[in-house]
Amino acid sequence: MYGTLVVGALDLIDAMVFFGQRGVRPIRIFHSIAAGLLGRAPFQGGLATALLGAFLHFFIALAIVSVFYLASTRVRALTRHAVISGLLYGVVAYTLMNLVVLPLSAAGRPTFPLPVLVNGLLIHMFGVGLPSALFARAASAERSS
């Protein structure tokens, strides 16, 4: 559970800072997350669709953290080499989100300028994959003791 909160919060903080510097208001970030489920409609919405976006964001974070944790219970090398496996997992998570999940969503396939692509890849490596691996390693140590 803590892993989900940390991963979700780090990703949101990054999005708010990165896109905030580009003039995007925080509510629009949440609307863009809700657009994955509802299409363009959330951009006309208010607080309710922003809250849906926040819920969906943390649900996705839960799924990402859970997948790594479950994989780590079967492949011990993932927790023995948590840093490298976490960074690589971040690349995999980013790639799957952008090449599979988003194109299949109601939001459609996004196109990103290079700075957005680089930022997205880095936050998924250091703010999504790495914490997922470190929390899985901590949980593995608790199971072993």
C-alpha positions in Angstrom: 0.0 0.0 0.0 2.8 2.4 0.9 4.5 1.7 -2.5 1.3 2.7 -4.3 1.0 6.0 -2.4 4.7 6.8 -3.0 4.7 5.9 -6.7 1.4 7.7 -7.3 2.6 10.8 -5.4 6.0 11.0 -7.1 4.5 10.7 -10.5 1.9 13.4 -9.8 4.4 15.7 -8.3 6.6 15.3 -11.4 3.6 15.9 -13.7 2.5 19.0 -11.7 6.0 20.5 -11.7 6.9 19.6 -15.3 3.6 20.5 -16.9 3.0 23.4 -14.5 6.2 25.0 -15.9 4.5 24.7 -19.2 1.3 26.5 -18.1 -0.8 23.4 -17.4 -3.1 23.7 -14.3 -3.2 20.7 -11.9 -6.9 20.1 -12.6 -6.1 19.6 -16.3 -3.6 16.9 -15.4 -6.3 15.0 -13.5 -8.7 15.6 -16.4 -6.2 14.1 -18.8 -6.0 11.0 -16.7 -9.8 10.6 -16.7 -9.7 11.1 -20.5 -8.3 7.6 -20.7 -11.6 6.3 -19.6 -14.0 9.0 -20.8 -12.4 10.4 -23.9 -12.4 14.2 -24.4 -15.4 14.8 -22.0 -13.3 15.3 -18.8 -11.7 18.4 -20.2 -15.1 20.1 -20.0 -15.7 18.7 -16.5 -14.9 20.1 -13.1 -14.0 18.6 -9.7 -15.8 15.4 -10.2 -13.9 14.4 -13.3 -10.6 15.5 -11.7 -11.4 13.3 -8.7 -12.0 10.4 -11.1 -8.6 11.1 -12.7 -7.0 11.1 -9.2 -8.6 7.8 -8.4 -7.6 6.3 -11.8 -4.0 7.5 -11.3 -3.6 5.7 -8.0 -5.4 2.6 -9.3 -2.9 2.4 -12.1 -0.1 3.0 -9.6 -1.5 0.1 -7.5 -1.5 -2.1 -10.6 2.1 -1.2 -11.5 3.4 -1.7 -7.9 1.4 -5.0 -7.6 2.7 -6.5 -10.8 6.3 -5.9 -9.7 5.7 -7.3 -6.3 4.0 -10.4 -7.6 6.8 -10.9 -10.2 9.4 -10.5 -7.4 7.8 -13.3 -5.4 8.5 -15.7 -8.2 11.8 -14.2 -9.6 14.0 -13.5 -6.6 16.6 -11.7 -8.7 14.2 -8.8 -9.0 14.6 -8.0 -5.3 18.3 -9.1 -5.1 19.1 -6.5 -7.8 16.3 -4.1 -6.9 17.9 -0.9 -8.3 18.7 -2.2 -11.8 15.5 -4.2 -12.0 13.4 -1.3 -10.8 15.0 1.1 -13.3 14.4 -1.4 -16.1 10.8 -2.0 -14.9 10.2 1.8 -15.1 11.2 1.7 -18.8 8.9 -1.3 -19.3 6.0 0.4 -17.5 6.5 3.6 -19.5 6.7 1.7 -22.8 3.6 -0.4 -22.1 1.6 2.7 -20.9 2.4 4.6 -24.1 2.5 1.9 -26.7 -0.3 -0.3 -25.4 -2.6 1.1 -22.7 -3.0 4.7 -24.0 -3.6 3.8 -27.6 -6.3 1.4 -26.5 -7.9 3.9 -24.1 -10.5 6.5 -24.9 -7.8 9.1 -25.0 -6.1 7.6 -28.0 -2.5 7.4 -28.9 -0.5 10.3 -27.6 2.3 12.1 -29.4 5.0 13.6 -27.3 7.7 16.2 -28.0 11.2 15.0 -26.9 11.2 16.9 -23.5 7.9 15.2 -22.5 9.2 11.8 -23.6 12.5 12.2 -21.7 10.7 13.4 -18.6 8.2 10.6 -18.8 10.9 8.0 -19.2 12.9 9.4 -16.3 10.0 9.6 -13.8 9.0 6.1 -14.7 12.5 4.9 -14.1 13.2 6.8 -10.8 9.7 7.5 -9.5 7.8 4.4 -10.6 10.0 1.5 -11.3 12.7 2.1 -8.6 10.3 2.6 -5.7 8.2 -0.4 -6.9 11.4 -2.5 -6.6 12.5 -1.1 -3.3 9.1 -1.6 -1.7 9.0 -5.1 -3.1 12.5 -5.8 -1.6 11.4 -4.4 1.8 8.3 -6.7 1.7 10.5 -9.6 0.7 12.7 -9.0 3.7 9.7 -8.9 6.0 8.4 -12.2 4.6 11.8 -13.8 5.2 12.1 -12.7 8.8 
